[in-house]
Amino acid sequence: FSSNTLAETNKVNDDLDHIALSRIGGTTRGVTGVEVTATTDGKTAVAISVTDFTGTAVVQIIGGRTSAQYSFYVNEMGYEVINIGTLREATYTIRIILDNEVFEGTFVKVPIIR
């Protein structure tokens, strides 16, 4: 593995990119103080972190002529890594649902150069 393979130009390096999430829908009496973050390498994984929440987190990934749904249990703090390696190249919407709170953002799946 060589660290000087810079042939891939219009991508951020292999560091994780933060996925900007917006809170959508829900009620005004939502989950208080909850924090949700998501990062991706754009190739093989999306990592989701949830803090100050207890319950089931549902993750939906929609785009590229496909959709997938995952869930994981959070007890005050939770972290999950979702494999996106088999998804086709496309822009995807990611939706993270915590009870009646919905957080949504987009990420781009890029080809894996071998």
C-alpha positions in Angstrom: 0.0 0.0 0.0 1.5 3.3 -1.1 0.5 6.5 0.6 1.4 8.6 -2.4 -1.3 7.5 -4.8 -2.7 10.9 -5.6 -4.3 10.1 -9.0 -7.8 10.5 -7.6 -8.2 14.3 -8.0 -11.6 15.7 -7.2 -12.0 13.8 -4.0 -11.1 14.7 -0.5 -8.2 12.5 0.7 -8.9 9.2 2.4 -9.9 10.9 5.6 -13.5 10.7 6.6 -15.9 13.3 5.3 -18.5 14.7 7.7 -22.1 14.2 6.4 -24.1 17.4 7.2 -27.3 16.3 8.9 -30.4 18.4 9.2 -33.3 17.8 11.6 -36.5 17.4 9.7 -40.1 16.8 10.7 -40.8 15.6 14.2 -42.6 17.6 16.9 -41.6 20.5 19.0 -41.5 18.1 22.0 -38.7 16.1 20.4 -35.8 14.3 21.9 -33.9 16.9 23.9 -30.1 17.2 23.7 -29.6 14.4 21.3 -26.6 14.6 19.0 -26.3 12.7 15.8 -23.2 12.7 13.6 -22.3 10.7 10.5 -19.1 10.4 8.5 -18.1 8.4 5.4 -15.0 7.5 3.5 -17.2 7.6 0.4 -16.1 4.1 -0.6 -16.8 1.4 2.0 -18.3 2.7 5.2 -20.7 5.2 6.8 -20.2 5.6 10.6 -23.1 6.9 12.7 -22.7 8.2 16.3 -25.7 9.0 18.5 -25.4 10.5 22.0 -28.0 11.4 24.7 -30.6 9.0 23.4 -31.9 5.6 24.5 -33.8 3.5 22.0 -33.7 2.1 18.5 -32.0 4.1 15.9 -33.2 3.4 12.3 -30.9 4.3 9.4 -32.3 4.5 5.9 -30.0 4.8 2.8 -31.8 5.8 -0.4 -30.4 6.4 -3.8 -28.6 4.7 -6.7 -31.8 2.8 -7.7 -31.8 1.1 -4.3 -32.7 1.6 -0.7 -31.6 -0.2 2.5 -32.6 0.0 6.1 -30.6 -0.8 9.2 -31.2 -0.4 12.9 -29.2 -0.5 16.1 -29.9 -0.1 19.8 -28.6 3.0 21.6 -28.2 3.1 25.4 -27.3 6.8 26.0 -24.5 6.5 23.4 -24.2 4.4 20.3 -22.0 3.9 17.3 -22.6 1.9 14.2 -20.6 1.4 11.0 -22.6 0.5 7.9 -20.9 -1.2 5.0 -21.6 0.7 1.7 -19.0 -1.1 -0.3 -21.7 -3.0 -2.4 -23.7 0.2 -3.2 -23.3 1.6 -6.8 -21.7 4.9 -7.4 -24.4 7.6 -6.8 -25.5 10.3 -4.4 -27.4 8.9 -1.5 -29.8 10.3 1.1 -29.2 9.1 4.6 -32.0 9.3 7.1 -31.5 8.6 10.8 -34.7 8.2 12.8 -34.8 8.3 16.6 -38.3 8.0 17.8 -40.1 11.0 16.3 -36.9 12.9 15.3 -35.5 12.5 11.8 -32.0 13.6 10.8 -31.2 13.7 7.0 -28.2 14.3 4.9 -26.5 13.2 1.6 -23.3 11.6 0.7 -21.6 10.5 -2.5 -20.5 6.9 -3.0 -17.4 6.9 -5.2 -15.7 4.0 -7.0 -13.2 1.9 -5.2 -10.0 2.1 -7.2 -8.1 -1.2 -7.0 
